[in-house]
């Protein structure tokens, strides 16, 4: 089983993964003993790389970290050939890539578990951890998650796409506030509310934001900043939410753009707890992929 997209798992899979997260938080396990997991990165990473490295080692697995400029792919070797060889060396792959097509090409020739650690299409590991963080901090079950009003404010990027997939899967009471210029095609997500109306933030239990300019979009910076400015999470906007509304951000943050220091560091922020959960949830995911 691979985890390339949120759509690769079911709600039942999700329940089992989260059960393992709880189990692994409280005891030491060796589910990856004698397993060798390769981490291949085309993009910079802090939380994803470190949480996977530590998580694999805590599960008693071995990690091989590779930057693509250290592989023969950088000199023109076909992914087909690289993946076929790695399939003979490794027990699993974690890929952080520029183009989702790269992961799909690896999938053809690497026959063991592959995890998407970020592509231009989705960031399923981030969203997986985010859903766990919501139910844990709000003290609800997955079955009760629709009691939580979840509001995402910002750009339709890879993180947002994964969150939308979870919102549809779980029947969440979710609203995605995105400027019209950056909204997804309507036929992709038919069961959730997508709007440019900031008033949907009223009464939110959880508010989530992310950077307005993702990696590779630097040339669009000025254009994007002008459009997104009114969607900043600041003190005034947060007054429209519930008093105990949790603030989430997947990091890294551009403080002063999508979120102010006051909100990011405020009493309602669970950003650092959200980041910590990347480690725990990815351990649950790894355990599930290698024990099912």
C-alpha positions as CSV (number, residue, x, y, z in Angstrom):
1,X,0.0,0.0,0.0
2,X,1.2,3.5,-0.9
3,X,0.3,6.9,0.6
4,X,0.6,9.2,-2.4
5,X,-2.7,11.0,-1.8
6,X,-5.4,11.3,0.9
7,X,-7.5,9.4,-1.6
8,X,-5.3,6.4,-1.2
9,X,-6.8,5.6,2.2
10,X,-10.3,5.1,3.5
11,X,-11.9,6.3,6.7
12,X,-11.3,2.8,8.2
13,X,-7.6,3.1,7.3
14,X,-7.6,6.5,9.0
15,X,-9.1,5.1,12.2
16,X,-6.5,2.3,12.3
17,X,-3.6,4.8,11.7
18,X,-4.8,7.1,14.5
19,X,-5.1,4.1,16.8
20,X,-1.4,3.3,16.1
21,X,-0.5,7.0,16.8
22,X,-2.0,6.7,20.3
23,X,-0.3,3.4,20.9
24,X,3.2,4.6,19.7
25,X,3.0,7.7,21.8
26,X,2.8,5.6,24.9
27,X,5.3,2.8,24.2
28,X,8.3,1.9,22.3
29,X,7.8,-0.5,19.3
30,X,10.1,-2.1,16.7
31,X,7.8,-2.4,13.7
32,X,10.6,-1.2,11.3
33,X,13.3,-3.4,12.8
34,X,15.6,-4.5,10.0
35,X,13.8,-2.2,7.5
36,X,15.7,0.3,5.4
37,X,13.7,3.4,4.3
38,X,15.0,5.8,1.7
39,X,14.2,9.5,1.9
40,X,14.6,11.3,-1.4
41,X,14.3,15.1,-1.4
42,X,14.1,17.5,-4.4
43,X,12.9,20.4,-2.2
44,X,14.1,21.9,1.1
45,X,12.6,20.5,4.2
46,X,12.7,21.0,8.0
47,X,9.7,19.3,9.7
48,X,9.1,16.6,7.1
49,X,12.6,15.4,6.9
50,X,13.4,15.6,10.6
51,X,10.1,14.0,11.7
52,X,10.5,11.1,9.2
53,X,14.2,10.5,10.1
54,X,13.5,10.5,13.9
55,X,10.2,8.6,13.5
56,X,11.8,5.8,11.4
57,X,14.6,5.5,13.9
58,X,12.2,5.4,16.9
59,X,10.5,2.5,15.2
60,X,14.0,0.9,15.0
61,X,14.3,1.3,11.3
62,X,17.3,2.5,9.3
63,X,17.2,5.7,7.2
64,X,19.0,6.5,4.0
65,X,18.7,10.2,3.2
66,X,19.4,11.2,-0.4
67,X,19.3,14.6,-2.1
68,X,18.6,14.2,-5.7
69,X,21.8,15.9,-6.7
70,X,23.5,13.0,-5.0
71,X,21.8,10.5,-7.3
72,X,22.5,9.7,-10.9
73,X,19.0,11.1,-11.7
74,X,20.7,14.5,-11.6
75,X,22.9,13.3,-14.5
76,X,20.0,12.0,-16.6
77,X,19.4,8.4,-15.3
78,X,15.8,7.4,-15.9
79,X,13.6,7.2,-12.8
80,X,12.7,3.7,-14.1
81,X,16.3,2.6,-13.6
82,X,16.8,4.3,-10.3
83,X,13.6,3.0,-8.9
84,X,14.2,-0.5,-10.1
85,X,17.6,-0.6,-8.4
86,X,16.3,1.0,-5.1
87,X,13.6,-1.6,-5.1
88,X,16.3,-4.2,-4.6
89,X,18.0,-2.2,-1.8
90,X,15.2,-0.6,0.2
91,X,12.0,-1.6,2.0
92,X,10.2,1.8,1.5
93,X,10.6,5.2,0.0
94,X,9.6,8.7,1.2
95,X,9.6,11.2,-1.6
96,X,9.5,15.0,-1.6
97,X,9.4,16.2,-5.2
98,X,8.8,19.1,-7.5
99,X,6.3,17.3,-9.7
100,X,3.7,14.7,-8.7
101,X,4.5,12.8,-11.9
102,X,7.9,11.9,-10.4
103,X,6.2,10.0,-7.6
104,X,3.9,8.2,-10.1
105,X,6.9,7.2,-12.1
106,X,8.6,5.8,-9.0
107,X,5.4,3.9,-8.2
108,X,5.6,1.9,-11.5
109,X,9.0,0.4,-10.6
110,X,9.4,0.5,-6.8
111,X,7.1,-2.2,-5.6
112,X,7.2,-1.5,-1.8
113,X,5.5,1.3,0.2
114,X,6.0,4.8,-1.1
115,X,5.0,7.9,0.9
116,X,4.4,11.3,-0.7
117,X,6.2,13.7,1.6
118,X,5.1,16.7,-0.6
119,X,4.5,17.2,-4.3
120,X,2.9,20.1,-6.3
121,X,-0.4,18.3,-6.1
122,X,-0.8,17.2,-2.4
123,X,0.9,17.2,1.0
124,X,-1.0,14.2,2.5
125,X,1.3,13.7,5.5
126,X,0.8,17.2,6.6
127,X,-3.0,17.0,6.4
128,X,-3.0,13.6,8.1
129,X,-1.3,15.1,11.1
130,X,-3.6,18.1,11.0
131,X,-6.7,16.0,11.2
132,X,-5.3,14.1,14.2
133,X,-4.3,17.4,15.9
134,X,-7.9,18.7,15.5
135,X,-9.6,15.7,17.0
136,X,-7.0,15.5,19.8
137,X,-7.1,19.1,20.8
138,X,-10.8,19.5,20.4
139,X,-11.4,16.2,22.2
140,X,-13.7,14.8,19.5
141,X,-13.7,11.5,17.7
142,X,-13.5,11.2,13.9
143,X,-17.2,10.4,13.9
144,X,-17.8,13.7,15.8
145,X,-15.5,15.9,13.7
146,X,-18.4,17.5,11.9
147,X,-19.3,19.2,15.1
148,X,-16.2,21.4,14.6
149,X,-16.4,24.3,12.2
150,X,-13.1,24.2,10.3
151,X,-12.1,27.2,8.2
152,X,-9.1,27.4,5.9
153,X,-8.1,30.9,4.8
154,X,-5.5,31.3,2.0
155,X,-4.3,29.8,-1.2
156,X,-5.4,26.6,-2.9
157,X,-2.0,24.8,-2.7
158,X,-0.9,21.2,-2.0
159,X,-1.8,21.4,1.7
160,X,-5.2,22.9,1.0
161,X,-5.9,20.2,-1.6
162,X,-5.2,17.4,0.9
163,X,-7.3,19.1,3.6
164,X,-10.2,19.3,1.1
165,X,-9.9,15.6,0.4
166,X,-10.1,14.9,4.1
167,X,-13.0,17.3,4.5
168,X,-15.0,15.4,1.8
169,X,-14.0,11.9,3.2
170,X,-15.1,12.8,6.8
171,X,-18.1,15.0,6.0
172,X,-16.5,17.9,7.9
173,X,-18.2,21.2,8.5
174,X,-15.5,22.8,6.5
175,X,-15.2,26.2,4.7
176,X,-12.3,27.1,2.4
177,X,-11.9,30.9,1.9
178,X,-9.8,31.4,-1.2
179,X,-9.7,34.4,-3.6
180,X,-11.5,33.6,-6.9
181,X,-8.3,33.8,-8.9
182,X,-6.8,30.8,-7.0
183,X,-9.8,28.5,-6.4
184,X,-9.8,24.9,-7.7
185,X,-12.1,23.8,-10.4
186,X,-15.5,23.4,-8.9
187,X,-15.9,19.8,-10.1
188,X,-13.0,18.6,-8.0
189,X,-14.6,19.2,-4.6
190,X,-18.4,19.1,-4.8
191,X,-19.3,18.5,-1.2
192,X,-17.5,21.4,0.6
193,X,-17.9,25.1,0.6
194,X,-15.3,27.1,-1.4
195,X,-15.7,30.9,-1.4
196,X,-13.8,34.2,-1.4
197,X,-16.2,35.5,1.3
198,X,-14.2,36.1,4.5
199,X,-17.4,36.2,6.5
200,X,-17.4,32.4,6.5
201,X,-14.9,32.7,9.3
202,X,-17.6,33.7,11.8
203,X,-18.0,31.2,14.6
204,X,-15.1,29.1,13.6
205,X,-13.7,26.5,16.0
206,X,-10.5,26.0,14.0
207,X,-8.9,28.5,11.6
208,X,-6.0,27.3,9.4
209,X,-3.7,29.3,7.1
210,X,-0.6,28.7,5.0
211,X,1.8,30.8,2.9
212,X,0.5,32.8,0.0
213,X,3.6,32.1,-2.1
214,X,4.7,28.5,-2.2
215,X,8.0,27.1,-3.3
216,X,8.4,27.7,-7.1
217,X,5.9,30.7,-7.2
218,X,8.4,33.4,-6.2
219,X,8.0,35.2,-9.5
220,X,4.3,35.8,-8.6
221,X,5.1,37.2,-5.1
222,X,3.9,40.8,-5.7
223,X,0.8,39.8,-7.6
224,X,-0.2,37.3,-4.9
225,X,0.5,39.6,-2.0
226,X,-1.8,42.3,-3.4
227,X,-4.7,39.8,-3.8
228,X,-4.3,37.9,-0.5
229,X,-3.7,40.9,1.8
230,X,-7.3,41.1,3.1
231,X,-7.1,37.4,4.0
232,X,-4.5,37.9,6.7
233,X,-5.1,36.2,10.1
234,X,-4.9,39.1,12.5
235,X,-6.4,40.1,15.8
236,X,-9.4,41.9,14.1
237,X,-10.3,38.9,11.9
238,X,-10.0,36.4,14.8
239,X,-12.5,38.4,16.8
240,X,-15.1,37.0,14.4
241,X,-14.3,33.4,15.5
242,X,-15.2,31.6,18.7
243,X,-13.3,32.7,21.8
244,X,-11.5,29.3,22.0
245,X,-10.9,29.1,18.3
246,X,-7.6,27.2,17.6
247,X,-5.2,28.7,15.1
248,X,-3.3,26.3,12.8
249,X,-0.4,26.8,10.3
250,X,1.6,24.0,8.7
251,X,4.8,26.1,8.7
252,X,7.1,27.7,7.5
253,X,5.2,30.9,8.1
254,X,5.7,34.3,6.5
255,X,4.9,36.3,9.6
256,X,3.3,39.6,8.6
257,X,1.8,38.2,5.5
258,X,-0.7,35.4,6.0
259,X,-0.5,35.6,9.8
260,X,0.6,38.2,12.4
261,X,3.0,37.6,15.2
262,X,0.2,38.4,17.6
263,X,-2.0,35.5,16.3
264,X,0.9,33.1,15.6
265,X,2.2,33.4,19.1
266,X,-1.1,33.9,20.8
267,X,-2.9,31.8,23.4
268,X,-5.1,30.1,20.8
269,X,-2.2,29.0,18.6
270,X,-1.6,25.3,18.4
271,X,1.0,25.7,15.6
272,X,3.9,24.1,17.5
273,X,1.8,21.3,18.8
274,X,0.6,20.7,15.2
275,X,4.3,20.5,14.1
276,X,5.1,18.1,16.9
277,X,2.4,15.8,15.8
278,X,4.1,15.3,12.5
279,X,6.4,13.0,14.2
280,X,3.8,10.9,16.0
281,X,1.3,10.7,13.1
282,X,4.0,9.7,10.6
283,X,5.1,6.9,13.0
284,X,1.5,5.7,13.0
285,X,1.4,5.9,9.2
286,X,4.7,3.9,8.8
287,X,3.5,1.3,11.3
288,X,0.2,0.9,9.4
289,X,1.9,0.6,6.0
290,X,4.4,-2.0,7.2
291,X,2.2,-4.2,9.5
292,X,-1.1,-4.5,7.5
